[in-house]
């Protein structure tokens, strides 16, 4: 049963990483690509690390603090880094794709620039 759970987490993590790489290739602009890489890769890496943690915990009766720290570190830093990359791209006025319908941050940036003047 443990081998099934470990295999499940590793396969799900691998599939999420695969979807992330496909999203980076297929999506039209930097905003969508960053979203795909951040969300899918974070979930993929978390599932793979969780599967490795369960494997060592249940088969070797060892709990690896390195795996737990890796899970916490990836969970906290990857979404923040993705958000900062997208925000800096928007502030640098990187254009949206032509198929994008609306830009929710534009009014926020326009309002802030007006307050500075």
Secondary structure, 3 states (H helix, E strand, C coil): CHHHHHHHHHHHHHHHHHHHHHHHHHCCCHHHHHHHHHHHHHHHHHHHHHHHHHHHHHHCCCCCHHHHHHHHHHHHHHHHHHHHHHHHHHHCCCCCCCCCCCCCCHHHHHHHHHHHC
